[in-house]
Amino acid sequence: MTKKALYFWSFVFAETIVFVILLIWTIETNSPVAVTLLTIDAITMCPVIVWLACYLLWNPMVHQYPPQKPDSNSVRRRYQSFSFGVVNMGLSIHAAADSTYLHIRPIKLWRLLGARSCSIPWTSIVPVAHSRTTANVDGQFVMRGPQWCMQLASTEDIRD
């Protein structure tokens, strides 16, 4: 686990403890102060955790694959599910595949919270044996994606 991932999970653990304490306080006392603090915590921590996940986990994985413009004849699918390492982007990726790259673009909400787009060369994507949805990317992280996309990664004419 990288240092950044450790920081992220430490923050999530600490925030969970704070949330549970506030929740117990709210249930036991029904105090307006407890309810207010619990509400503020719930509303503010969701975007903070997503931003941290983008900044500390997602972006370091994809930073070496700057976004490229997809070819006009690329295969495009919207609202696809991908996971990169421990970051699961379920139904929130717009994907395009051409002869050179797999183009990954998070939905607008994730981009507003800091997630970067990327274009991963097919030469960097190595399908995992006996899996239709999993590949290794440059040996650095595991990518899971839709079957149509992973089939393109294993196509010989793209990989050569």
N, C-alpha and C positions, 0 to 999 in steps of 0.2 A: 504494500500500500504506500502510495506516495505521501510526502509530507502534507501537500495541499489536501489530499483526500482525508488524511487524519484530522486536519484542522476542521474540515467540513463536518465530519461525523462527530467530532467532539462538540462542535457548536450545536448540532442537531440533538445530541444527547442532553446537553445542558438546557437547551430550550424545552425539550420534552419534560425535564424535571420541573422547570419553572411553570410550564403549562399545567402539569398534574397538581402541583401545589396550589396554584390559583383555582383550579377546578374543585379540589377538595375544600378549600376555604369557601368557595361560592356555595357548594352544596351544604356544608355544615352550618354556615352562618346566614346565608341569603343576604349578605351585606351588599348594599349598592356599590360600595368601593370595590369589593371583590368582583362583582359582576362587571363593573366598568374596566377594571384591570384585565380581567379574562378576555373581554371583548377586544380591547386594544391589542392585547398580545396575539390573539387569534388573527385579527385583521392585518397586523403589521408583519408578523413573522412569516406568513405564507410567501409574500413576495420577496422577503429577505432571504429565505431559504432557497427559493428558486434562483435568485440572483447569485447567491453563493455557489449553488450547484453549477450554474453556467460559468462563472468566473474561475472556480477552483477545479472543476471536474471536466466539463464539456469543452471549454475553449482550449485548455492545454492539450487535449487529445487531437483537436482538429486544426490547431494553429499552423501546422506545417503543410496544410493542404488549402492554400488560398482559393477563394471562389473563382471559377472561370465561367465564361458565358457558354451555356449549352448550345450544341449544334441545332440548327433548325429542324433536323430530322430525328432528334432525340425522342426516346420514349419517356413520357411524363405521366406521373401519377401524383395526385394530391392526397394529403391526410394519410400518410403511410406511417407504420410503426417501425421504429428502429431503436435499438439500444446499443450504446457504445460503452463497453465496460460496465460500470454500475449505474450509468445514466440511461434511464428508460424514457424515450420520447414517443410514447404511444399515441398513435393517430395525430401526430403533430409535426410531421415532416412532409415537405413537398420534395419529391425526388424526380430527377431527370437522369437518364442514362444515355450516353452517346458512345461512340467507338473508343473514346479516350478516357472518359471520367464517369464516375458516379457523382452527380451533383446533389448535395444535401442542403436544403433550406428550411430551417425551423419556421413554424408559423409566426405571424407577426407578434403575438403576445410574448413568445420566448425571445424573439429578436429584441423587443423593447426591454426585456429584462436581461439582455446581454449575450444571448446565445448567437454565435457566429455561424454563417453559412460556410460550406466548404465544398471542394471538388476533389475527390479521392481518385487518383489514377487507378485504372483496372490492374495495372502491373503491381500495385501495392496490396491488392486484395486477393487473399489466398483462401479459397473455400475449405471448410473443415470437412474431412472425409465422413461419409455417412450422415451428413446433415444437409438439408435443403435450404436452411435459413441462416446458417452461421458461417462466418469467415474471420480469418485473422487479418489485421491490417498492419503491414510491416512488422509483424511479430510484437507490436506494442500493445495492442488491445484487441479484444474480441468484439466483432460487430454482428448483431443479429438484425435481420431485415426480412422484408417480404420475399416469398419464394420467387416471384417473377424477377426480382432484382438479383438475387443470389444465383439464379440460373444464368443470368448474363455474365456474372463473374466467372463462371466455370466454362463459358463458351470459348473454345480454342481460338477462333478467329479474332476475338477481342483481346485475349491474353497474349497473342503472338505479336 
